[in-house]
C-alpha cells in the first residue's frame, strides 16, 4: 500500500498506524506501478490530481474516486485522461462519519454499506468488474447509476439534508437565546450532519455550481481531503485509506 498526502504529517501518521506501507514523495510516484489507484480528494481538486498522475497511468490500472458528485468528476476525467478514460470507474461509497482524518480510520467503515458506481460509455468492462469485485470484497452492496442520475438523486437525499443542517445550526447560534435549544434531545439528531466544518462535509456547498465547489470528496472520508493513495500488486487492499 503506497500513500501520498500534501501534508507530510498525515502520511507519517498513516505509516505509524499501518494504514500504508510506503510514503510516496509525490502523487505521481504514488501511482507508479500500481494496480489500483484511489483518489480521495475534494471534488474540485479531482482535475488537478488527474493532471498530477496522468503521465504514469497505464491501460492496466484501475482508477477510482470517492467523490459525492459524479458528473463534474467524469468531465474532469474526460478532459485529462483522454485515451485512458476507460481505466476510470467513478465511485461513491454511501457511508461516513462526522469526523475526518487518518486518526479516525475504521476498518469496518464500508461493511454493509452501499457503493454507487457510475460508469460511462467508454468504461472498460474488465475495469468495471474489478471495481465491483473490490467493493464487494469489502462487504459493500454495489449498485450502478448514470452520473447525472446519481447527482440528481443524492442532491435530494444527501446534499440537501447537509445544507439544511448547516442552515439550522447557523440560525440557532446567531439567536440571542439559541442556547436553550441545546437542551432538547432533538438537537443532536437534527444537527449531527453539521458537526464537522463545512469543508469536511460531502455536498456542503451543493447550492453552488459543482465546478466551483469546495466541499470534501465525501463526508465520511477517514482520510484528509488532500490524499491520493494507490494499492500495489503485492499489497492487499484494506477498508481504511490514508
C-alpha positions as CSV (number, residue, x, y, z in Angstrom):
1,X,0.0,0.0,0.0
2,X,1.5,3.3,-1.2
3,X,0.1,6.6,0.0
4,X,0.6,10.3,-0.7
5,X,-0.7,13.4,1.0
6,X,0.3,17.1,0.6
7,X,0.6,17.0,4.4
8,X,3.7,15.0,5.4
9,X,2.3,14.6,9.0
10,X,-0.7,12.8,7.5
11,X,1.4,10.2,5.7
12,X,3.7,9.8,8.7
13,X,0.7,9.1,10.9
14,X,-0.6,6.7,8.4
15,X,2.7,4.8,8.4
16,X,2.7,4.7,12.2
17,X,-0.9,3.3,12.2
18,X,-0.1,0.7,9.5
19,X,-2.6,2.2,7.1
20,X,0.1,2.5,4.4
21,X,3.3,0.6,3.8
22,X,5.2,3.2,1.8
23,X,5.1,7.0,1.8
24,X,5.4,8.4,-1.7
25,X,7.1,11.8,-2.3
26,X,4.5,12.9,-4.8
27,X,1.1,11.9,-6.2
28,X,2.8,10.9,-9.5
29,X,5.2,8.5,-7.8
30,X,2.4,7.1,-5.7
31,X,0.7,5.7,-8.7
32,X,3.9,4.3,-10.4
33,X,3.4,0.6,-10.9
34,X,0.1,0.4,-9.1
35,X,-2.7,-1.9,-10.0
36,X,-5.4,0.2,-8.3
37,X,-5.4,3.9,-7.7
38,X,-7.9,5.5,-5.3
39,X,-8.3,9.3,-5.3
40,X,-9.6,10.7,-2.0
41,X,-9.6,14.4,-2.7
42,X,-12.2,17.2,-2.8
43,X,-14.3,17.1,-5.9
44,X,-12.9,20.4,-7.0
45,X,-9.3,19.0,-6.8
46,X,-10.0,16.0,-9.0
47,X,-8.9,17.5,-12.3
48,X,-5.6,18.8,-10.8
49,X,-5.0,15.4,-9.3
50,X,-5.6,13.7,-12.6
51,X,-3.1,16.1,-14.2
52,X,-0.5,15.3,-11.5
53,X,-0.7,11.5,-12.1
54,X,-1.6,11.1,-15.8
55,X,1.9,10.6,-17.1
56,X,2.3,7.3,-15.2
57,X,-1.2,6.0,-15.8
58,X,-1.3,2.8,-17.8
59,X,-4.1,1.0,-19.5
60,X,-4.0,-1.9,-16.9
61,X,-4.5,0.4,-13.9
62,X,-7.9,0.6,-12.3
63,X,-8.5,4.2,-11.2
64,X,-11.4,5.1,-8.8
65,X,-12.5,8.2,-6.9
66,X,-14.9,8.5,-3.9
67,X,-16.4,11.9,-4.7
68,X,-20.0,12.7,-3.7
69,X,-20.8,14.2,-7.1
70,X,-20.1,12.4,-10.4
71,X,-20.8,14.5,-13.5
72,X,-18.1,17.0,-12.7
73,X,-15.6,14.2,-11.8
74,X,-16.4,12.4,-15.1
75,X,-16.0,15.6,-17.1
76,X,-12.6,16.2,-15.5
77,X,-11.5,12.6,-16.3
78,X,-12.6,13.1,-19.9
79,X,-10.5,16.2,-20.3
80,X,-7.4,14.9,-18.6
81,X,-7.2,11.1,-19.1
82,X,-8.3,11.1,-22.7
83,X,-7.3,7.8,-24.2
84,X,-7.0,6.3,-20.7
85,X,-10.6,7.3,-19.6
86,X,-11.6,3.7,-19.9
87,X,-9.4,2.9,-16.8
88,X,-11.5,5.2,-14.6
89,X,-14.5,3.9,-12.7
90,X,-16.3,6.7,-10.8
91,X,-17.4,5.6,-7.3
92,X,-19.4,7.0,-4.4
93,X,-19.4,5.0,-1.1
94,X,-22.5,5.9,0.8
95,X,-21.1,5.8,4.3
96,X,-19.4,8.2,6.7
97,X,-18.6,9.7,10.0
98,X,-18.9,13.2,11.5
99,X,-15.1,13.2,12.0
100,X,-12.3,13.1,9.5
101,X,-8.6,12.4,9.4
102,X,-6.5,9.2,9.3
103,X,-6.7,9.0,13.1
104,X,-10.4,8.0,12.7
105,X,-9.8,5.3,10.1
106,X,-12.3,2.5,10.5
107,X,-11.6,-1.0,9.0
108,X,-15.4,-1.7,9.1
109,X,-16.4,1.6,7.5
110,X,-17.7,0.1,4.3
111,X,-19.1,-3.2,5.5
112,X,-22.8,-3.5,4.7
113,X,-22.9,-0.1,3.0
114,X,-23.9,0.9,-0.5
115,X,-21.3,1.9,-3.1
116,X,-22.6,3.6,-6.3
117,X,-20.5,3.0,-9.5
118,X,-21.2,5.5,-12.3
119,X,-19.5,4.1,-15.4
120,X,-19.7,5.9,-18.7
121,X,-19.8,4.5,-22.3
122,X,-16.0,4.3,-22.5
123,X,-15.5,2.5,-19.2
124,X,-13.8,-0.8,-19.8
125,X,-15.8,-3.9,-18.9
126,X,-12.9,-5.6,-17.2
127,X,-12.1,-2.5,-15.1
128,X,-15.8,-2.1,-14.1
129,X,-15.9,-5.8,-13.0
130,X,-12.7,-5.3,-11.0
131,X,-14.1,-2.3,-9.2
132,X,-17.3,-4.2,-8.5
133,X,-15.4,-7.2,-7.1
134,X,-13.2,-5.0,-4.9
135,X,-16.0,-3.1,-3.2
136,X,-18.0,-6.4,-2.8
137,X,-14.9,-8.0,-1.1
138,X,-15.0,-5.1,1.4
139,X,-18.6,-6.1,2.3
140,X,-20.3,-3.4,0.2
141,X,-23.6,-3.6,-1.7
142,X,-22.7,-2.3,-5.2
143,X,-25.1,-0.6,-7.5
144,X,-24.7,1.2,-10.8
145,X,-26.2,4.5,-11.9
146,X,-25.6,7.1,-14.7
147,X,-23.6,10.1,-13.4
148,X,-26.4,12.6,-13.9
149,X,-29.0,10.3,-12.3
150,X,-26.7,9.8,-9.3
151,X,-26.2,13.6,-8.9
152,X,-29.9,14.3,-9.1
153,X,-30.8,11.6,-6.6
154,X,-28.1,12.5,-4.0
155,X,-28.7,16.2,-4.2
156,X,-32.1,15.5,-2.7
157,X,-31.3,12.7,-0.2
158,X,-27.8,13.6,0.9
159,X,-26.6,17.1,-0.1
160,X,-29.9,18.9,0.8
161,X,-30.1,17.5,4.3
162,X,-26.5,18.6,4.9
163,X,-27.3,22.1,3.7
164,X,-30.4,22.2,5.9
165,X,-28.5,21.1,8.9
166,X,-25.9,23.8,8.5
167,X,-28.6,26.4,8.0
168,X,-30.4,25.2,11.1
169,X,-27.2,25.4,13.2
170,X,-26.4,28.9,11.8
171,X,-29.9,30.1,12.7
172,X,-29.7,28.7,16.3
173,X,-26.2,30.0,17.1
174,X,-27.0,33.5,15.9
175,X,-30.1,33.8,18.1
176,X,-29.7,35.6,21.5
177,X,-31.4,32.7,23.3
178,X,-30.4,30.0,20.9
179,X,-28.6,28.0,23.6
180,X,-31.9,26.9,25.0
181,X,-32.3,24.6,22.0
182,X,-29.2,22.6,23.2
183,X,-31.2,21.1,26.0
184,X,-33.5,19.4,23.5
185,X,-32.7,15.7,22.6
186,X,-33.9,16.5,19.1
187,X,-31.0,18.8,18.7
188,X,-28.4,16.0,18.3
189,X,-30.3,14.2,15.6
190,X,-31.3,17.4,13.7
191,X,-27.8,18.9,13.7
192,X,-25.4,15.9,13.7
193,X,-24.7,16.4,10.0
194,X,-23.4,19.8,10.7
195,X,-20.8,18.7,13.3
196,X,-17.6,19.0,11.1
197,X,-16.5,22.1,9.4
198,X,-18.4,22.7,6.1
199,X,-15.3,21.9,4.1
200,X,-15.3,18.4,5.5
201,X,-18.8,17.6,4.5
202,X,-20.0,16.0,1.3
203,X,-22.2,18.3,-0.6
204,X,-22.0,21.1,2.0
205,X,-21.9,23.6,-0.9
206,X,-24.3,21.8,-3.1
207,X,-26.1,25.0,-3.9
208,X,-23.0,26.2,-5.7
209,X,-22.1,25.1,-9.2
210,X,-20.1,21.9,-8.9
211,X,-17.3,23.3,-11.0
212,X,-16.6,25.7,-8.1
213,X,-17.5,23.5,-5.2
214,X,-15.0,23.4,-2.4
215,X,-16.7,20.6,-0.5
216,X,-15.0,17.4,0.6
217,X,-14.9,14.5,-1.8
218,X,-17.2,12.7,0.7
219,X,-18.4,13.3,4.2
220,X,-17.1,10.1,5.6
221,X,-13.6,10.1,4.4
222,X,-11.4,8.7,7.1
223,X,-8.7,10.4,5.0
224,X,-7.7,14.0,4.8
225,X,-9.0,15.6,1.7
226,X,-5.6,16.1,0.1
227,X,-4.8,12.4,0.0
228,X,-4.0,10.3,-3.1
229,X,-3.3,6.6,-2.5
230,X,-2.6,3.6,-4.5
231,X,-2.6,-0.2,-3.9
232,X,0.4,-2.1,-5.1
233,X,0.3,-5.5,-6.7
234,X,1.8,-7.1,-3.6
235,X,-0.4,-5.4,-1.0
236,X,-3.9,-6.4,0.0
237,X,-6.5,-3.6,0.0
238,X,-8.0,-2.6,3.3
239,X,-11.1,-0.8,4.3
240,X,-9.2,2.2,5.6
241,X,-7.3,4.6,3.5
242,X,-4.7,7.2,4.4
